[in-house]
Amino acid sequence: MAKSKIVDNPATIPLYQQEFYSCLYENKFLTKLFNHQRFLNILTFGYSKKLADACIAEVNPHQQVLQLGATFGDQLGQLASKIGVYGSLDVVDVSLTQLRYVRSKYRFTYPYMNFINRDVTVPFSGKYDVIICYMLLHELPLPTKSKLINQILANLAPEGKVVFIDYNNAVWWHPLKWFVKMFNRLYQPFAERMWQTEIKDYIVNRNSYEWHKTTYFGKMYQKVVITRKSNLY
Ligand SMILES: C[S@@+](CC[C@H](N)C(=O)[O-])C[C@H]1O[C@@H](n2cnc3c(N)ncnc32)[C@H](O)[C@@H]1O
């Protein structure tokens, strides 16, 4: 794969993104603002950093890693730093604006990062040790969530894992629960599904996989790690 270039043909931005998220992801000013880790920490009561740390703890040096969608803040940089020069990190994003931004941010520091302009819900070839889906699932409509989860499981190396970081159904007394619910109803119409359905329940061939779920911040966020059952290798 070409190093540090944006590869593939320009992908078409899916309808859900055009409708609800392009105002953020195609806006260079907002992209720059949201990329400040301190700003993200304020917005998330410090959990932006904690979630990035929890995600990176799942990765080992020298692995082949795929990240679905660029992220704001330091998560991608921390990840690339942990993987190191003997590993590789493919960052796939449907938005050229986001890919160009992260490429300009990281290409000299981490030349083993590859930037791929593609819709991750379209099947692709390749096997990865770790596939990271970081705060993406809640943005997808229901059929797309299911399609994506099952498709990426097919791209796992035999002993690989998929790591999901996303919203979760917070405990009833959480001071922010009803604010988040209102915000989601207004601006993130597919996010509440994360409260209602466990990520593991989307897996078609569920008996072949194991999963481990950890929650954070009064269950507001979750990390789910999915691996193949070892007796199936
Ligand atoms: C990974 S989430 C990150 C959410 C938030 N920006 C953060 O940092 O926590 C959003 C990114 O995923 C990308 N994205 C959304 N749907 C996609 C798809 N079907 N294929 C590839 N990238 C997608 C968006 O363009 C956006 O850059």
The ligand as an SDF file (V2000), in Angstrom:
LIG
                    3D

 27 29  0  0  0  0  0  0  0  0999 V2000
  -15.0570    7.4470   13.7390 C   0  0  0  0  0  0  0  0  0  0  0  0
  -16.3620    8.5220   14.0160 S   0  0  0  0  0  0  0  0  0  0  0  0
  -15.5280    9.5830   15.1600 C   0  0  0  0  0  0  0  0  0  0  0  0
  -16.4910   10.3860   15.9590 C   0  0  0  0  0  0  0  0  0  0  0  0
  -15.8880   11.6030   16.6300 C   0  0  0  0  0  0  0  0  0  0  0  0
  -15.4560   12.4440   15.5850 N   0  0  0  0  0  0  0  0  0  0  0  0
  -14.7660   11.2430   17.5820 C   0  0  0  0  0  0  0  0  0  0  0  0
  -13.6230   11.5650   17.3220 O   0  0  0  0  0  0  0  0  0  0  0  0
  -15.0210   10.6340   18.6220 O   0  0  0  0  0  0  0  0  0  0  0  0
  -16.6060    9.6160   12.6680 C   0  0  0  0  0  0  0  0  0  0  0  0
  -15.7630    9.4460   11.4250 C   0  0  0  0  0  0  0  0  0  0  0  0
  -16.2130    8.2730   10.7460 O   0  0  0  0  0  0  0  0  0  0  0  0
  -16.3710    8.5620    9.3620 C   0  0  0  0  0  0  0  0  0  0  0  0
  -17.3970    7.6720    8.8190 N   0  0  0  0  0  0  0  0  0  0  0  0
  -18.7250    7.6540    9.0740 C   0  0  0  0  0  0  0  0  0  0  0  0
  -19.3390    6.6760    8.3640 N   0  0  0  0  0  0  0  0  0  0  0  0
  -18.3490    6.0500    7.6460 C   0  0  0  0  0  0  0  0  0  0  0  0
  -18.3340    4.9600    6.7230 C   0  0  0  0  0  0  0  0  0  0  0  0
  -19.4600    4.3150    6.3950 N   0  0  0  0  0  0  0  0  0  0  0  0
  -17.1580    4.6010    6.1780 N   0  0  0  0  0  0  0  0  0  0  0  0
  -16.0150    5.2420    6.5130 C   0  0  0  0  0  0  0  0  0  0  0  0
  -15.9640    6.2690    7.3700 N   0  0  0  0  0  0  0  0  0  0  0  0
  -17.1080    6.6810    7.9500 C   0  0  0  0  0  0  0  0  0  0  0  0
  -16.7630   10.0380    9.3150 C   0  0  0  0  0  0  0  0  0  0  0  0
  -16.4490   10.6070    8.0660 O   0  0  0  0  0  0  0  0  0  0  0  0
  -15.9770   10.6320   10.4560 C   0  0  0  0  0  0  0  0  0  0  0  0
  -14.7320   11.1260   10.0680 O   0  0  0  0  0  0  0  0  0  0  0  0
  1  2  1  0
  2  3  1  0
  2 10  1  0
  3  4  1  0
  4  5  1  0
  5  6  1  0
  5  7  1  0
  7  8  2  0
  7  9  1  0
 10 11  1  0
 11 12  1  0
 11 26  1  0
 12 13  1  0
 13 14  1  0
 13 24  1  0
 14 15  1  0
 14 23  1  0
 15 16  2  0
 16 17  1  0
 17 18  1  0
 17 23  2  0
 18 19  1  0
 18 20  2  0
 20 21  1  0
 21 22  2  0
 22 23  1  0
 24 25  1  0
 24 26  1  0
 26 27  1  0
M  CHG  2   2   1   9  -1
M  END
$$$$
